[in-house]
Amino acid sequence: MGSGSDSKLYRPGQVVPTAGIYKVLHRGHRDPHEASLRADETFPSCRKCGDQVRFQLVFPIRAKAQKA
């Protein structure tokens, strides 16, 4: 695992700080997988492991500048 902000783990209910692809780490019932999340939404809980799920930013996605 890297150091700095790329290794930070987020919990359900926290606000997604950066839009991007996140690794979803479950509590034993399934292998990690990836999900795309939008900034300013909240990290969801898992139907199986509830609030034990964690999220780790893998690849940030920057919003395109809109043309006027």
Beta strands, then each sheet from edge to edge (+ up, - down):
strand 1: 9-10
strand 2: 20-25
strand 3: 33-37
strand 4: 54-60
sheet 1: 1+ 4- 2+ 3-
end
